[in-house]
Amino acid sequence: MIKLTQLNGHSIVVNSDLIEFVEQTPDTLVSLTTGKKIMVRESDEEIVRLTAEYRRLCRMAKMPGTTH
């Protein structure tokens, strides 16, 4: 899950596994596999970074001997 900010300033948490694609139009449009579309303040690069960080943390949590 990644935390994003809608254009109205409200924070939302998105299941990053459901992100189908992200467009910069100039605002950022996140399209989900469910068909829902969300406009957010974060850039497409920031969403990629947040998603990669979340997945890295998930992998670390599954590794034996890690403390999370």
C-alpha positions as CSV (number, residue, x, y, z in Angstrom):
1,M,0.0,0.0,0.0
2,I,1.2,3.5,-0.8
3,K,0.0,6.8,0.5
4,L,-0.9,9.4,-2.1
5,T,-2.5,12.9,-2.0
6,Q,-5.6,13.7,-4.0
7,L,-5.8,17.2,-5.6
8,N,-8.1,18.4,-2.8
9,G,-5.4,17.6,-0.3
10,H,-6.9,14.5,1.2
11,S,-4.6,11.5,1.7
12,I,-5.5,8.1,0.4
13,V,-3.8,4.8,0.6
14,V,-3.7,2.8,-2.6
15,N,-3.0,-0.9,-3.2
16,S,0.0,-0.5,-5.5
17,D,-0.7,-4.0,-6.9
18,L,-3.8,-2.6,-8.5
19,I,-2.1,0.2,-10.4
20,E,-2.4,-0.5,-14.1
21,F,-0.6,2.7,-15.3
22,V,0.2,6.3,-14.4
23,E,-0.1,9.3,-16.7
24,Q,1.3,12.8,-16.2
25,T,-1.4,15.1,-17.9
26,P,0.0,17.6,-16.3
27,D,-1.6,16.4,-13.1
28,T,-1.0,12.7,-12.3
29,L,-3.7,10.3,-13.2
30,V,-3.5,6.8,-11.6
31,S,-5.5,4.2,-13.4
32,L,-6.3,1.0,-11.4
33,T,-7.1,-2.4,-12.7
34,T,-10.6,-2.0,-11.2
35,G,-11.3,0.8,-13.8
36,K,-11.2,3.5,-11.1
37,K,-9.0,6.6,-11.9
38,I,-7.5,8.9,-9.3
39,M,-5.9,12.3,-9.8
40,V,-3.1,12.9,-7.3
41,R,-0.4,15.5,-6.5
42,E,2.5,13.1,-6.6
43,S,4.5,12.9,-9.9
44,D,4.7,9.6,-11.9
45,E,8.3,9.3,-10.8
46,E,7.3,9.6,-7.1
47,I,4.6,6.9,-7.5
48,V,7.2,4.6,-9.0
49,R,9.6,5.3,-6.1
50,L,6.9,4.7,-3.5
51,T,5.8,1.5,-5.1
52,A,9.4,0.2,-5.4
53,E,10.1,1.1,-1.7
54,Y,6.9,-0.7,-0.6
55,R,7.8,-3.8,-2.5
56,R,11.3,-3.7,-1.2
57,L,9.9,-3.6,2.4
58,C,7.6,-6.5,1.6
59,R,10.5,-8.6,0.4
60,M,12.5,-7.8,3.5
61,A,9.6,-8.7,5.8
62,K,9.5,-12.1,4.2
63,M,13.2,-12.9,4.5
64,P,14.2,-15.1,7.4
65,G,16.3,-13.3,10.0
66,T,15.0,-9.8,9.3
67,T,13.5,-7.7,12.1
68,H,10.4,-5.9,10.8
